[in-house]
């Protein structure tokens, strides 16, 4: 499951980042690291971008970037 497959309100845990080195490093710098908890706050009206909450701050990601973040749902 990827971050872009989630629904509004879902809470997920990052498993893996499947991106090239530059994009991967940017995501790591923003705090999207394996085992981090992410709450999907909302999608834009046309479903791009995704607004997430991670480590106490809000962040917007493109859906194409969300496809690179493998996640698992938290129960």
GULO-461834 format. One line per 8 residues: their letters; for each residue x, y negated, z of N, C-alpha, C, O. Coordinates in nm, 3 decimals, padded with zeros to 5 digits. Example, Ala and Ser with C-alpha at 12.3 -4.5 7.8 and 13.67 -1.06 7.14 Angstrom:
residues 2
as> 01.319 00.569 00.780 01.230 00.450 00.780 01.320 00.330 00.780 01.424 00.332 00.846 ~ 01.285 00.225 00.708 01.367 00.106 00.714 01.290 -00.003 00.787 01.341 -00.114 00.804 .
end
This chain:
residues 75
xxxxxxxx> 00.085 00.117 00.000 00.000 00.000 00.000 00.090 -00.124 00.000 00.192 -00.126 00.069 ~ 00.053 -00.224 -00.076 00.130 -00.349 -00.080 00.051 -00.461 -00.013 -00.069 -00.447 00.013 ~ 00.118 -00.570 00.013 00.055 -00.684 00.079 -00.060 -00.739 -00.004 -00.159 -00.786 00.051 ~ -00.048 -00.735 -00.135 -00.154 -00.788 -00.220 -00.276 -00.696 -00.225 -00.380 -00.737 -00.278 ~ -00.267 -00.575 -00.173 -00.382 -00.482 -00.167 -00.468 -00.504 -00.042 -00.574 -00.444 -00.030 ~ -00.423 -00.588 00.049 -00.493 -00.607 00.176 -00.613 -00.700 00.158 -00.628 -00.767 00.056 ~ -00.697 -00.703 00.261 -00.815 -00.791 00.263 -00.794 -00.898 00.369 -00.707 -00.886 00.456 ~ -00.875 -01.002 00.361 -00.868 -01.108 00.462 -00.897 -01.050 00.600 -00.990 -00.971 00.617 .
xxxxxxxx> -00.816 -01.088 00.698 -00.835 -01.041 00.834 -00.754 -00.917 00.868 -00.745 -00.882 00.986 ~ -00.696 -00.850 00.769 -00.617 -00.730 00.796 -00.488 -00.766 00.869 -00.429 -00.871 00.845 ~ -00.446 -00.677 00.957 -00.317 -00.689 01.025 -00.234 -00.569 00.982 -00.276 -00.454 00.998 ~ -00.116 -00.596 00.926 -00.033 -00.490 00.871 00.110 -00.504 00.921 00.149 -00.608 00.975 ~ 00.187 -00.398 00.902 00.328 -00.397 00.940 00.411 -00.378 00.814 00.379 -00.293 00.731 ~ 00.517 -00.455 00.798 00.604 -00.445 00.682 00.686 -00.317 00.692 00.749 -00.290 00.794 ~ 00.684 -00.239 00.583 00.761 -00.115 00.578 00.888 -00.135 00.497 00.996 -00.093 00.537 ~ 00.874 -00.201 00.381 00.987 -00.213 00.289 00.964 -00.331 00.196 00.850 -00.364 00.163 .
xxxxxxxx> 01.072 -00.396 00.155 01.064 -00.502 00.055 01.129 -00.449 -00.072 01.248 -00.418 -00.075 ~ 01.050 -00.440 -00.178 01.097 -00.387 -00.307 01.116 -00.503 -00.404 01.034 -00.521 -00.495 ~ 01.221 -00.581 -00.387 01.242 -00.699 -00.471 01.389 -00.710 -00.509 01.475 -00.646 -00.448 ~ 01.416 -00.792 -00.610 01.555 -00.817 -00.649 01.625 -00.894 -00.539 01.561 -00.945 -00.447 ~ 01.754 -00.903 -00.548 01.833 -00.958 -00.438 01.795 -01.101 -00.401 01.787 -01.133 -00.282 ~ 01.771 -01.190 -00.498 01.740 -01.330 -00.467 01.603 -01.343 -00.400 01.590 -01.412 -00.299 ~ 01.503 -01.278 -00.454 01.369 -01.285 -00.396 01.366 -01.214 -00.262 01.303 -01.261 -00.167 ~ 01.434 -01.101 -00.253 01.442 -01.026 -00.127 01.504 -01.112 -00.017 01.453 -01.117 00.095 .
xxxxxxxx> 01.612 -01.181 -00.049 01.679 -01.265 00.050 01.588 -01.380 00.093 01.586 -01.416 00.211 ~ 01.513 -01.437 00.000 01.420 -01.546 00.033 01.312 -01.497 00.129 01.276 -01.567 00.224 ~ 01.260 -01.377 00.104 01.158 -01.321 00.192 01.214 -01.293 00.330 01.149 -01.321 00.431 ~ 01.336 -01.240 00.336 01.400 -01.214 00.465 01.421 -01.345 00.540 01.401 -01.350 00.662 ~ 01.461 -01.451 00.469 01.481 -01.581 00.534 01.351 -01.638 00.589 01.352 -01.709 00.689 ~ 01.237 -01.605 00.525 01.107 -01.654 00.572 01.053 -01.569 00.687 00.948 -01.601 00.743 ~ 01.121 -01.462 00.722 01.079 -01.379 00.834 01.005 -01.253 00.796 00.959 -01.179 00.884 ~ 00.992 -01.225 00.666 00.927 -01.103 00.621 01.032 -00.993 00.621 01.098 -00.968 00.521 .
xxxxxxxx> 01.047 -00.928 00.736 01.145 -00.822 00.752 01.074 -00.693 00.791 00.964 -00.697 00.846 ~ 01.136 -00.579 00.765 01.073 -00.452 00.806 01.038 -00.453 00.954 01.114 -00.502 01.038 ~ 00.923 -00.398 00.985 00.862 -00.385 01.118 00.796 -00.514 01.168 00.748 -00.518 01.281 ~ 00.793 -00.620 01.085 00.723 -00.743 01.123 00.572 -00.723 01.106 00.528 -00.650 01.018 ~ 00.496 -00.790 01.193 00.349 -00.786 01.183 00.302 -00.905 01.102 00.347 -01.018 01.123 ~ 00.211 -00.880 01.009 00.154 -00.985 00.926 00.003 -00.981 00.937 -00.057 -00.874 00.929 ~ -00.058 -01.098 00.955 -00.204 -01.108 00.951 -00.240 -01.180 00.822 -00.190 -01.290 00.796 ~ -00.327 -01.121 00.741 -00.372 -01.183 00.617 -00.483 -01.280 00.655 -00.591 -01.238 00.697 .
xxxxxxxx> -00.457 -01.409 00.640 -00.554 -01.510 00.681 -00.659 -01.533 00.574 -00.779 -01.530 00.603 ~ -00.617 -01.556 00.450 -00.715 -01.579 00.343 -00.649 -01.574 00.206 -00.527 -01.583 00.192 ~ -00.734 -01.560 00.107 -00.693 -01.567 -00.032 -00.749 -01.696 -00.091 -00.852 -01.745 -00.046 ~ -00.681 -01.750 -00.190 -00.733 -01.866 -00.263 -00.854 -01.821 -00.344 -00.872 -01.701 -00.365 ~ -00.937 -01.914 -00.391 -01.058 -01.875 -00.465 -01.034 -01.781 -00.584 -01.116 -01.694 -00.611 ~ -00.924 -01.798 -00.654 -00.894 -01.708 -00.766 -00.799 -01.595 -00.724 -00.738 -01.530 -00.809 ~ -00.787 -01.573 -00.593 -00.710 -01.465 -00.532 -00.558 -01.483 -00.544 -00.484 -01.387 -00.526 ~ -00.514 -01.601 -00.574 -00.371 -01.626 -00.580 -00.347 -01.770 -00.539 -00.398 -01.858 -00.609 .
xxxxxxxx> -00.277 -01.803 -00.435 -00.190 -01.722 -00.351 -00.261 -01.661 -00.230 -00.381 -01.680 -00.209 ~ -00.183 -01.587 -00.152 -00.228 -01.525 -00.028 -00.173 -01.608 00.088 -00.054 -01.642 00.088 ~ -00.255 -01.642 00.185 -00.207 -01.710 00.305 -00.195 -01.606 00.415 -00.292 -01.538 00.448 ~ -00.074 -01.596 00.471 -00.050 -01.499 00.578 00.000 -01.572 00.702 00.045 -01.686 00.694 ~ -00.007 -01.504 00.815 00.049 -01.556 00.940 00.153 -01.455 00.986 00.122 -01.337 01.007 ~ 00.275 -01.501 01.003 00.384 -01.415 01.046 00.469 -01.492 01.147 00.508 -01.606 01.123 ~ 00.497 -01.429 01.258 00.581 -01.487 01.364 00.535 -01.626 01.407 00.617 -01.713 01.435 ~ 00.401 -01.647 01.411 00.347 -01.771 01.462 00.333 -01.884 01.362 00.288 -01.993 01.398 .
xxxxxxxx> 00.369 -01.861 01.237 00.350 -01.968 01.138 00.279 -01.914 01.015 00.282 -01.794 00.987 ~ 00.215 -02.005 00.941 00.143 -01.968 00.820 00.235 -01.981 00.700 00.324 -02.067 00.696 ~ 00.213 -01.895 00.603 00.297 -01.888 00.484 00.210 -01.850 00.366 00.121 -01.766 00.380 ~ 00.233 -01.909 00.252 00.159 -01.873 00.131 00.254 -01.800 00.036 00.365 -01.845 00.010 ~ 00.208 -01.687 -00.015 00.285 -01.607 -00.111 00.205 -01.586 -00.237 00.083 -01.573 -00.233 ~ 00.273 -01.581 -00.349 00.207 -01.542 -00.472 00.170 -01.395 -00.465 00.234 -01.318 -00.394 ~ 00.066 -01.357 -00.538 00.025 -01.216 -00.540 00.138 -01.130 -00.597 00.158 -01.018 -00.552 ~ 00.211 -01.182 -00.695 00.323 -01.107 -00.752 00.431 -01.081 -00.647 00.496 -00.976 -00.650 .
xxxxxxxx> 00.452 -01.174 -00.555 00.547 -01.152 -00.446 00.490 -01.053 -00.345 00.563 -00.972 -00.289 ~ 00.359 -01.060 -00.322 00.293 -00.966 -00.231 00.303 -00.822 -00.281 00.305 -00.729 -00.200 ~ 00.308 -00.804 -00.413 00.325 -00.670 -00.469 00.459 -00.608 -00.435 00.475 -00.486 -00.443 ~ 00.555 -00.689 -00.397 00.689 -00.642 -00.365 00.706 -00.603 -00.219 00.809 -00.548 -00.180 ~ 00.604 -00.631 -00.137 00.611 -00.602 00.007 00.523 -00.481 00.037 00.401 -00.489 00.031 ~ 00.588 -00.371 00.071 00.514 -00.249 00.107 00.477 -00.257 00.255 00.563 -00.283 00.340 ~ 00.349 -00.234 00.285 00.298 -00.246 00.422 00.217 -00.124 00.461 00.176 -00.044 00.377 ~ 00.195 -00.112 00.592 00.102 -00.009 00.642 00.009 -00.076 00.742 00.051 -00.165 00.816 .
xxx> -00.118 -00.035 00.743 -00.215 -00.098 00.834 -00.185 -00.063 00.980 -00.137 00.046 01.010 ~ -00.214 -00.157 01.068 -00.203 -00.132 01.211 -00.341 -00.097 01.265 -00.440 -00.160 01.227 ~ -00.348 00.001 01.350 -00.479 00.045 01.403 -00.524 -00.042 01.515 -00.631 -00.020 01.572 .
end
